[in-house]
């Protein structure tokens, strides 16, 4: 009888729960922030962020090796927490959380035992809910043990802290109409208002390095790295260089299958990329320390490819619209080549004349030709026939068009090679391309012509260091047309959400402003000293370092993050309210940013 009563009470409670309206207070949408606390032997996969445990998707999760680890969730305010809910990921072989401890900030501790994943594994979220019935602002959830899996890692698919507080009403912006039309008021780039530019020092003839850094800049970098903040960065570089120096490089066989045949990230592509990036790391380590083992490691990779590059056959692969030699597309070939040219630049004076000849003629020049898909000498001749002043000619027409972001990587490989080899034709070809991209590839709203913030930052990753190299060799693209390239840095500031992500425009995702891709703002700050770029360098990078740091997407502002100057400068994708819209009378109105 007693068991029947308890069962009936449980069923009634379950029915009440199912009918009760709740909101997930742990969701970033409602201003929650989350961090993970882990011990020294616990590994979190860096490509699976903590946000994936709060996105309502069983197929995304933060992958963790080992236990225990703790989620620390700080809510926007103190809310009554009715229940806590967990869902396993839908990856069948993964370990699944089993024993969990939930600790509230009032000292309440709730032990929880999760059932294992069903077999077969269902698709979608399958919640397991547990009563809480207490208010909290900070909740710590510790995974103490896992159900076993066929692999050595696991994850919590999703976490919810369910409150009966109407969070949508709590965060509603007055007069917000999600169906209202939106548009961007283009900024004014009036002539004569350009900020002065601080250019890098000019490279001296027959003095190396001369690409990404001059000797004077290298000396300054060493001084910065000797400071406490720099020591950590240097230690990381040296650790990676030590690892690379301990490896005898093994090169893919030119007679074997080509890289990227079906997958641009296949094992051969990864092998080529690691050889190239290790080469760049070793070259930089040698420039900073002068240690011979780093020189030897870079030399072995440069000469290894110089001996083999000619034998790698041109081939197409996953990208059927392009071809290359080491890789199967020229973008990948350029990205593979760039760190090797940089390493050669840093090691130039320590190499013999015969070694330099082999690397220049066997690797750098033929690879640049491959990336450009034609002989540079032929290109120079064709451009000269078309317009004798092509090296300095202004291609601006007032119109914009869509230009591929990949062309900036071709230009970076070319100008870096030109600087290192002291080949003015290479420098001028790259500078002409960059000038065309700046003149024609930027729209009236300051966006890269492809119209996607993710692509814009990808383009800047190559365009901006290429502009710096050109400046070291007498070609100032920073000042071109009243700092026209600055539009590419200023325009994202008008689109950024409070959580540091950019709008999902066209086929770009919600690019994260503040992650590694926006380190290009360091260049912008050095050249233009615009305080807004300093905010991007400091505030958003700090936000990006805090896992799960989010802000409500309903108008709540957090100090230290960059916000648009006016609400009529924001283009939205339905997740953030500020917008211009028409009143019934035709008068324009703007939703104000709070705070």
C-alpha positions as CSV (number, residue, x, y, z in Angstrom):
1,X,0.0,0.0,0.0
2,X,2.8,2.4,1.0
3,X,4.6,1.6,-2.3
4,X,1.5,2.3,-4.3
5,X,1.0,5.7,-2.6
6,X,4.6,6.7,-3.2
7,X,4.2,5.7,-6.8
8,X,1.1,7.7,-7.2
9,X,2.7,10.8,-5.6
10,X,5.7,10.4,-7.9
11,X,3.4,10.2,-11.0
12,X,1.4,13.2,-9.8
13,X,4.6,15.2,-9.3
14,X,5.9,14.1,-12.7
15,X,2.6,15.2,-14.3
16,X,2.8,18.6,-12.5
17,X,6.4,19.0,-13.7
18,X,5.4,18.3,-17.3
19,X,2.6,20.9,-17.2
20,X,4.7,23.6,-15.4
21,X,6.2,26.3,-17.6
22,X,9.9,26.7,-16.9
23,X,12.9,28.5,-18.4
24,X,16.5,27.3,-18.5
25,X,18.3,29.8,-16.3
26,X,21.6,28.2,-17.3
27,X,21.2,29.2,-20.9
28,X,23.6,31.9,-22.2
29,X,20.5,33.5,-23.8
30,X,19.4,34.4,-20.3
31,X,22.7,35.9,-19.2
32,X,24.2,32.8,-17.5
33,X,28.0,32.3,-17.6
34,X,29.8,29.0,-17.2
35,X,33.3,27.9,-16.5
36,X,34.9,24.5,-16.1
37,X,37.1,23.6,-13.1
38,X,39.3,20.6,-13.7
39,X,42.2,18.9,-12.1
40,X,45.7,18.6,-13.6
41,X,45.0,15.1,-15.1
42,X,41.7,16.1,-16.7
43,X,41.8,17.0,-20.3
44,X,39.1,19.2,-22.1
45,X,39.1,19.1,-25.9
46,X,39.8,22.7,-26.9
47,X,37.5,22.4,-30.0
48,X,34.5,21.6,-27.9
49,X,33.7,24.7,-25.8
50,X,31.7,24.6,-22.6
51,X,28.9,26.5,-24.4
52,X,28.1,23.3,-26.1
53,X,26.7,21.9,-22.9
54,X,24.0,24.6,-22.8
55,X,22.9,24.9,-26.4
56,X,19.9,22.4,-26.4
57,X,21.7,20.0,-28.7
58,X,22.6,16.4,-27.8
59,X,25.0,16.2,-30.7
60,X,27.3,19.0,-29.4
61,X,29.1,18.8,-26.1
62,X,32.3,19.6,-24.2
63,X,34.4,16.5,-24.5
64,X,36.3,15.6,-21.3
65,X,38.8,12.9,-20.6
66,X,38.6,11.7,-16.9
67,X,36.8,12.7,-13.8
68,X,36.1,14.7,-11.6
69,X,35.4,18.0,-13.2
70,X,33.0,20.8,-12.2
71,X,30.8,23.2,-14.1
72,X,30.5,26.5,-12.3
73,X,27.3,28.3,-13.5
74,X,26.6,31.9,-12.5
75,X,23.1,33.0,-13.2
76,X,22.1,36.5,-14.2
77,X,20.2,36.9,-10.9
78,X,19.1,34.7,-8.0
79,X,16.3,32.6,-9.3
80,X,14.2,29.8,-7.7
81,X,15.5,26.6,-9.2
82,X,12.7,24.1,-9.5
83,X,14.7,21.3,-11.1
84,X,18.0,20.4,-12.6
85,X,18.1,18.4,-15.8
86,X,20.8,16.5,-17.6
87,X,20.9,14.9,-21.1
88,X,23.5,12.5,-22.4
89,X,25.2,13.2,-25.7
90,X,24.0,11.0,-28.6
91,X,27.4,9.6,-29.4
92,X,27.0,5.8,-28.6
93,X,30.6,5.0,-27.8
94,X,31.3,7.9,-25.4
95,X,31.4,7.6,-21.7
96,X,28.3,9.2,-20.1
97,X,28.1,11.0,-16.8
98,X,26.9,8.8,-13.9
99,X,27.5,10.2,-10.4
100,X,26.9,13.9,-10.1
101,X,27.0,16.3,-7.2
102,X,25.0,19.6,-7.5
103,X,26.0,22.3,-5.0
104,X,24.1,25.5,-4.5
105,X,25.6,28.7,-3.2
106,X,23.6,28.4,0.1
107,X,25.5,25.2,0.8
108,X,22.8,22.7,-0.3
109,X,24.3,19.6,-1.8
110,X,22.2,17.3,-4.0
111,X,23.7,13.9,-5.0
112,X,22.4,12.6,-8.3
113,X,22.8,9.3,-10.1
114,X,22.1,9.3,-13.9
115,X,20.8,6.3,-15.8
116,X,23.1,5.2,-18.6
117,X,22.4,6.0,-22.2
118,X,19.7,4.0,-23.8
119,X,20.5,1.2,-26.3
120,X,20.1,1.9,-29.2
121,X,21.0,5.5,-28.6
122,X,18.1,7.8,-29.4
123,X,18.6,11.0,-31.4
124,X,17.9,14.3,-29.6
125,X,17.8,15.3,-26.0
126,X,16.5,12.8,-23.5
127,X,16.3,14.7,-20.2
128,X,16.7,13.2,-16.7
129,X,15.2,15.7,-14.3
130,X,15.7,16.0,-10.5
131,X,14.0,18.3,-7.9
132,X,15.9,21.2,-6.4
133,X,13.3,23.6,-4.9
134,X,15.7,26.3,-3.7
135,X,16.9,29.6,-5.0
136,X,20.4,30.1,-6.3
137,X,22.6,32.4,-8.2
138,X,25.7,30.2,-8.4
139,X,25.5,26.5,-9.0
140,X,28.4,24.0,-9.2
141,X,27.8,20.7,-10.9
142,X,30.6,18.1,-10.4
143,X,30.8,15.0,-12.5
144,X,32.4,12.5,-10.2
145,X,32.2,9.3,-12.3
146,X,31.1,8.1,-15.7
147,X,29.2,5.2,-17.2
148,X,31.8,3.2,-19.2
149,X,32.1,3.6,-23.0
150,X,34.1,2.2,-25.8
151,X,36.4,5.2,-25.9
152,X,38.3,7.0,-23.1
153,X,36.4,10.2,-23.1
154,X,32.9,11.4,-22.4
155,X,30.6,14.4,-22.0
156,X,27.4,15.8,-20.6
157,X,25.3,16.4,-23.6
158,X,23.3,19.3,-22.1
159,X,22.5,20.9,-18.7
160,X,19.4,22.8,-17.6
161,X,18.6,24.7,-14.5
162,X,14.8,25.1,-14.7
163,X,13.2,28.0,-13.1
164,X,9.5,29.1,-13.0
165,X,10.6,32.8,-13.3
166,X,9.5,34.1,-16.7
167,X,12.9,35.0,-18.1
168,X,11.6,36.2,-21.4
169,X,9.4,38.7,-19.6
170,X,12.2,39.6,-17.3
171,X,14.6,40.5,-20.2
172,X,12.1,41.9,-22.6
173,X,13.0,45.1,-24.4
174,X,10.0,47.5,-24.5
175,X,8.6,48.1,-28.0
176,X,10.8,45.3,-29.5
177,X,9.2,43.8,-32.6
178,X,11.1,40.8,-33.9
179,X,9.3,41.0,-37.3
180,X,10.3,44.6,-38.0
181,X,12.5,45.3,-41.0
182,X,16.1,46.0,-40.3
183,X,18.8,47.8,-42.2
184,X,22.3,49.3,-41.7
185,X,23.0,53.0,-41.9
186,X,26.3,53.0,-43.9
187,X,29.1,54.9,-42.2
188,X,30.6,58.0,-43.7
189,X,34.2,57.8,-44.9
190,X,34.7,61.4,-45.8
191,X,37.9,62.3,-47.6
192,X,40.4,64.1,-45.5
193,X,39.3,62.7,-42.2
194,X,41.8,59.8,-42.1
195,X,43.8,59.2,-39.0
196,X,47.6,59.3,-39.3
197,X,49.3,56.0,-39.8
198,X,52.4,54.7,-38.0
199,X,54.2,52.4,-40.4
200,X,56.7,49.7,-39.5
201,X,60.4,50.4,-40.1
202,X,61.8,50.1,-43.6
203,X,63.9,47.0,-44.3
204,X,67.5,47.6,-45.3
205,X,69.0,46.1,-48.4
206,X,70.9,42.8,-47.9
207,X,69.8,42.6,-44.2
208,X,67.8,39.7,-42.8
209,X,65.2,39.1,-41.5
210,X,63.2,41.4,-43.7
211,X,59.6,40.0,-43.9
212,X,57.5,39.8,-40.8
213,X,60.2,41.5,-38.8
214,X,63.3,43.6,-39.3
215,X,66.3,43.2,-37.0
216,X,65.3,46.2,-35.0
217,X,61.8,44.8,-34.5
218,X,63.2,41.5,-33.6
219,X,65.3,43.2,-30.9
220,X,62.3,44.9,-29.6
221,X,60.4,41.6,-29.5
222,X,63.1,40.0,-27.5
223,X,62.9,42.8,-25.0
224,X,59.1,42.4,-24.6
225,X,59.5,38.6,-24.3
226,X,61.9,39.1,-21.4
227,X,59.1,40.8,-19.4
228,X,56.9,38.7,-17.1
229,X,53.9,38.7,-19.5
230,X,56.2,37.8,-22.5
231,X,57.9,35.0,-20.7
232,X,54.8,32.8,-20.8
233,X,54.5,33.3,-24.5
234,X,58.1,32.6,-25.1
235,X,58.0,29.5,-23.0
236,X,55.1,28.1,-25.0
237,X,57.0,28.8,-28.3
238,X,60.1,27.2,-27.0
239,X,58.2,24.1,-25.8
240,X,56.8,23.6,-29.2
241,X,60.1,24.2,-30.9
242,X,61.7,21.7,-28.5
243,X,59.1,19.1,-29.6
244,X,59.7,19.8,-33.2
245,X,63.5,19.8,-32.9
246,X,63.3,16.3,-31.4
247,X,61.6,14.9,-34.4
248,X,63.4,13.7,-37.6
249,X,61.1,15.0,-40.4
250,X,59.5,12.5,-42.6
251,X,58.1,13.7,-45.9
252,X,55.2,12.3,-47.8
253,X,56.4,10.4,-50.8
254,X,55.9,12.4,-54.0
255,X,55.1,9.1,-55.8
256,X,52.4,8.2,-53.4
257,X,48.8,9.4,-53.3
258,X,48.3,13.2,-53.1
259,X,46.9,15.1,-50.1
260,X,43.4,16.4,-49.8
261,X,42.0,13.9,-52.4
262,X,38.7,13.5,-50.6
263,X,39.1,15.5,-47.4
264,X,41.0,18.8,-47.0
265,X,42.0,17.7,-43.6
266,X,43.2,14.2,-44.4
267,X,46.3,12.6,-42.8
268,X,48.6,13.6,-45.6
269,X,47.5,17.2,-45.5
270,X,48.0,17.2,-41.7
271,X,51.5,15.7,-42.2
272,X,52.5,18.4,-44.7
273,X,51.0,21.1,-42.5
274,X,52.8,19.9,-39.4
275,X,56.1,19.9,-41.2
276,X,55.5,23.4,-42.4
277,X,54.3,24.8,-39.1
278,X,57.1,23.1,-37.2
279,X,59.5,24.7,-39.7
280,X,58.0,28.2,-38.9
281,X,58.2,27.5,-35.2
282,X,61.8,26.4,-35.3
283,X,62.7,29.4,-37.4
284,X,61.2,31.8,-35.0
285,X,62.8,30.0,-32.0
286,X,66.2,30.3,-33.7
287,X,65.7,34.0,-34.4
288,X,64.9,34.6,-30.7
289,X,67.5,32.3,-29.1
290,X,70.2,31.6,-31.7
291,X,70.3,28.0,-30.6
292,X,71.7,25.7,-33.3
293,X,69.2,22.8,-32.8
294,X,66.4,25.1,-33.9
295,X,68.3,26.1,-37.0
296,X,69.1,22.5,-37.8
297,X,65.4,21.5,-37.5
298,X,64.3,24.3,-39.8
299,X,67.1,23.6,-42.3
300,X,66.2,19.9,-42.5
301,X,62.6,20.7,-43.4
302,X,63.4,23.5,-45.9
303,X,66.0,21.4,-47.7
304,X,63.8,18.3,-47.5
305,X,61.0,20.1,-49.4
306,X,63.4,21.8,-51.7
307,X,64.7,18.4,-52.9
308,X,61.2,17.0,-53.3
309,X,58.8,19.8,-54.3
310,X,59.4,19.5,-58.1
311,X,58.4,15.8,-57.9
312,X,55.0,16.4,-56.2
313,X,52.5,16.2,-59.1
314,X,49.8,18.7,-59.6
315,X,46.5,17.2,-58.6
316,X,43.0,18.1,-57.8
317,X,41.0,16.7,-54.8
318,X,38.2,17.6,-52.5
319,X,38.0,21.0,-54.1
320,X,37.3,20.1,-57.7
321,X,37.7,23.7,-58.9
322,X,41.4,24.0,-58.0
323,X,44.6,22.1,-58.0
324,X,48.1,22.3,-56.5
325,X,51.1,20.1,-55.8
326,X,51.7,19.4,-52.1
327,X,48.1,20.1,-51.4
328,X,45.1,19.9,-53.7
329,X,44.1,23.6,-53.6
330,X,46.2,26.8,-53.8
331,X,44.8,28.3,-50.6
332,X,46.2,25.3,-48.7
333,X,49.5,25.4,-50.6
334,X,49.9,29.1,-49.7
335,X,49.2,28.4,-46.0
336,X,51.7,25.6,-46.1
337,X,54.3,27.8,-47.8
338,X,54.1,30.9,-45.7
339,X,55.6,29.6,-42.4
340,X,58.5,28.0,-44.4
341,X,59.3,31.3,-46.1
342,X,59.3,33.0,-42.7
343,X,61.6,30.3,-41.3
344,X,64.0,30.8,-44.3
345,X,64.0,34.5,-43.6
346,X,64.9,34.0,-40.0
347,X,67.6,31.5,-40.8
348,X,68.9,33.1,-44.0
349,X,72.3,34.3,-42.7
350,X,73.1,31.0,-41.0
351,X,72.6,28.9,-44.2
352,X,75.3,28.3,-46.8
353,X,75.1,29.8,-50.2
354,X,74.4,26.4,-51.7
355,X,71.6,25.8,-49.2
356,X,70.0,29.2,-49.9
357,X,70.2,28.5,-53.7
358,X,68.5,25.1,-53.2
359,X,65.7,26.5,-51.0
360,X,65.0,29.5,-53.2
361,X,65.1,27.6,-56.6
362,X,63.8,24.3,-55.4
363,X,61.0,25.4,-53.0
364,X,60.1,29.1,-52.7
365,X,60.0,30.2,-56.3
366,X,58.3,27.2,-57.8
367,X,55.8,27.1,-54.9
368,X,54.9,30.8,-55.4
369,X,54.4,30.1,-59.1
370,X,52.1,27.3,-58.2
371,X,50.1,29.5,-55.7
372,X,49.8,32.2,-58.3
373,X,49.0,29.6,-61.0
374,X,51.3,31.3,-63.5
375,X,54.9,32.5,-63.8
376,X,55.4,35.9,-62.1
377,X,57.6,37.1,-64.9
378,X,54.8,36.5,-67.4
379,X,52.4,38.2,-65.1
380,X,54.7,41.3,-64.9
381,X,55.0,41.4,-68.6
382,X,51.2,41.2,-69.2
383,X,50.5,43.9,-66.6
384,X,53.1,46.2,-68.1
385,X,51.6,45.8,-71.6
386,X,48.2,46.5,-70.2
387,X,49.2,49.6,-68.1
388,X,52.8,50.8,-67.8
389,X,52.0,52.3,-64.3
390,X,50.5,49.2,-62.9
391,X,52.9,49.1,-59.9
392,X,51.4,52.3,-58.5
393,X,48.1,52.7,-60.4
394,X,45.0,53.3,-58.3
395,X,42.3,50.7,-59.3
396,X,39.5,52.5,-57.4
397,X,36.3,53.0,-59.4
398,X,33.7,53.7,-56.7
399,X,32.1,50.3,-57.3
400,X,32.7,47.1,-55.2
401,X,32.5,43.5,-56.2
402,X,32.9,40.1,-54.6
403,X,36.6,39.0,-54.5
404,X,37.7,35.7,-53.0
405,X,39.3,35.9,-49.6
406,X,41.8,33.3,-50.7
407,X,43.5,35.9,-53.0
408,X,44.9,37.6,-49.8
409,X,46.8,34.4,-48.9
410,X,48.2,34.2,-52.4
411,X,49.4,37.8,-52.0
412,X,50.9,37.2,-48.5
413,X,52.9,34.2,-49.8
414,X,54.1,36.3,-52.8
415,X,55.0,39.5,-50.9
416,X,56.8,37.5,-48.1
417,X,58.8,35.7,-50.8
418,X,59.5,39.0,-52.5
419,X,60.8,40.5,-49.3
420,X,62.9,37.5,-48.4
421,X,64.4,37.0,-51.9
422,X,64.6,40.8,-52.5
423,X,62.5,40.4,-55.6
424,X,60.7,43.7,-56.4
425,X,58.5,42.1,-59.0
426,X,57.0,39.8,-56.4
427,X,56.5,42.6,-54.0
428,X,54.8,44.8,-56.6
429,X,52.6,42.0,-57.9
430,X,51.3,41.3,-54.4
431,X,50.9,45.0,-53.6
432,X,48.9,45.5,-56.8
433,X,46.6,42.6,-55.8
434,X,46.2,43.9,-52.3
435,X,45.4,47.4,-53.6
436,X,42.8,46.0,-55.9
437,X,41.3,44.0,-53.0
438,X,41.1,47.1,-50.8
439,X,39.7,49.3,-53.6
440,X,37.1,46.9,-55.0
441,X,36.6,44.2,-52.3
442,X,35.1,46.4,-49.6
443,X,31.4,47.5,-49.8
444,X,29.9,50.8,-48.8
445,X,29.1,49.4,-45.4
446,X,32.8,48.7,-44.8
447,X,32.3,44.9,-45.1
448,X,34.4,42.5,-47.1
449,X,32.5,42.0,-50.4
450,X,31.6,38.4,-49.6
451,X,29.3,39.8,-47.0
452,X,30.2,37.4,-44.2
453,X,32.1,38.4,-41.0
454,X,33.8,35.0,-40.7
455,X,35.2,35.4,-44.2
456,X,36.1,39.0,-43.5
457,X,38.4,38.0,-40.6
458,X,39.8,35.1,-42.6
459,X,40.7,37.6,-45.4
460,X,42.3,40.0,-42.8
461,X,44.5,37.2,-41.4
462,X,46.5,37.4,-44.6
463,X,45.8,40.9,-45.9
464,X,47.1,42.7,-42.9
465,X,50.5,41.0,-42.4
466,X,50.9,41.3,-46.2
467,X,50.3,45.1,-45.9
468,X,52.9,45.3,-43.2
469,X,55.5,43.5,-45.3
470,X,54.8,45.7,-48.2
471,X,55.2,48.8,-46.0
472,X,58.7,47.5,-44.9
473,X,59.6,47.6,-48.6
474,X,58.2,51.1,-49.5
475,X,54.6,50.4,-50.5
476,X,52.1,52.0,-48.1
477,X,48.7,50.3,-48.3
478,X,47.7,51.3,-44.8
479,X,47.2,54.9,-45.9
480,X,45.7,54.1,-49.3
481,X,42.6,56.1,-50.0
482,X,42.3,57.7,-46.6
483,X,42.9,54.4,-44.7
484,X,40.3,52.5,-46.7
485,X,41.5,49.2,-45.3
486,X,40.4,50.5,-41.8
487,X,36.8,50.0,-42.9
488,X,37.4,46.2,-42.5
489,X,38.2,46.8,-38.8
490,X,35.6,49.4,-38.0
491,X,32.6,47.6,-39.7
492,X,32.5,44.6,-37.3
493,X,32.2,46.9,-34.3
494,X,28.8,48.0,-35.6
495,X,27.6,44.4,-35.8
496,X,29.0,42.8,-32.7
497,X,26.6,41.4,-30.1
498,X,27.2,41.8,-26.4
499,X,28.5,38.2,-26.2
500,X,31.3,39.1,-28.6
501,X,30.0,37.3,-31.6
502,X,29.3,38.8,-35.0
503,X,26.1,38.6,-36.9
504,X,25.4,35.5,-38.9
505,X,25.3,37.1,-42.3
506,X,25.1,35.2,-45.5
507,X,26.8,31.8,-45.1
508,X,29.1,32.8,-42.2
509,X,28.5,31.5,-38.7
510,X,28.4,33.7,-35.6
511,X,32.1,34.6,-35.8
512,X,33.7,35.0,-32.4
513,X,35.2,38.5,-32.0
514,X,37.9,38.1,-29.5
515,X,39.3,34.7,-30.4
516,X,42.5,34.2,-32.3
517,X,41.0,35.4,-35.6
518,X,40.6,38.9,-34.3
519,X,44.2,39.3,-33.2
520,X,44.6,41.3,-36.4
521,X,43.3,44.2,-34.3
522,X,46.8,44.2,-32.8
523,X,48.0,45.4,-36.2
524,X,45.2,47.9,-36.5
525,X,46.1,49.4,-33.1
526,X,49.8,49.6,-34.0
527,X,49.1,51.4,-37.2
528,X,46.1,53.7,-36.5
529,X,45.9,53.9,-32.7
530,X,42.1,53.9,-32.7
531,X,40.8,53.4,-29.1
532,X,38.0,51.2,-30.4
533,X,40.6,48.7,-31.7
534,X,42.2,48.7,-28.3
535,X,38.9,47.6,-26.9
536,X,38.8,44.7,-29.3
537,X,42.3,43.8,-28.3
538,X,41.7,43.9,-24.6
539,X,38.0,43.6,-23.7
540,X,36.9,41.0,-26.2
541,X,40.1,38.9,-26.0
542,X,39.6,38.8,-22.2
543,X,36.0,37.7,-22.8
544,X,37.1,35.0,-25.2
545,X,39.5,33.6,-22.6
546,X,36.7,33.1,-20.2
547,X,34.9,29.8,-21.2
548,X,31.2,30.3,-21.6
549,X,31.3,34.0,-21.0
550,X,28.1,35.2,-22.4
551,X,25.7,38.1,-22.1
552,X,22.0,38.1,-22.4
553,X,20.9,38.8,-26.0
554,X,18.1,41.0,-24.8
555,X,19.7,44.3,-24.1
556,X,21.9,43.9,-21.0
557,X,25.3,45.5,-21.2
558,X,28.5,44.3,-19.6
559,X,31.5,46.7,-19.0
560,X,34.6,45.9,-21.0
561,X,32.8,44.7,-24.1
562,X,32.5,46.7,-27.3
563,X,29.1,47.9,-28.3
564,X,27.9,49.8,-31.3
565,X,27.9,53.6,-30.9
566,X,24.3,53.9,-31.9
567,X,21.5,51.4,-32.3
568,X,21.0,52.4,-35.9
569,X,24.5,51.0,-36.7
570,X,23.5,47.4,-36.0
571,X,22.5,44.8,-38.5
572,X,20.8,41.9,-36.7
573,X,20.0,38.3,-37.5
574,X,17.0,38.0,-35.2
575,X,19.0,37.4,-32.0
576,X,19.6,41.0,-30.8
577,X,17.0,43.7,-30.7
578,X,18.6,47.1,-31.6
579,X,17.4,48.0,-35.1
580,X,15.8,50.9,-37.0
581,X,12.2,50.5,-38.0
582,X,9.4,52.7,-39.1
583,X,6.5,53.9,-36.9
584,X,3.1,53.8,-38.5
585,X,3.5,57.5,-39.2
586,X,6.7,56.8,-41.0
587,X,8.9,58.3,-38.3
588,X,12.1,56.2,-37.7
589,X,12.6,54.9,-34.2
590,X,15.5,53.0,-32.7
591,X,15.6,50.5,-29.9
592,X,18.1,51.7,-27.3
593,X,21.0,49.7,-25.9
594,X,20.5,49.4,-22.2
595,X,23.2,50.5,-19.8
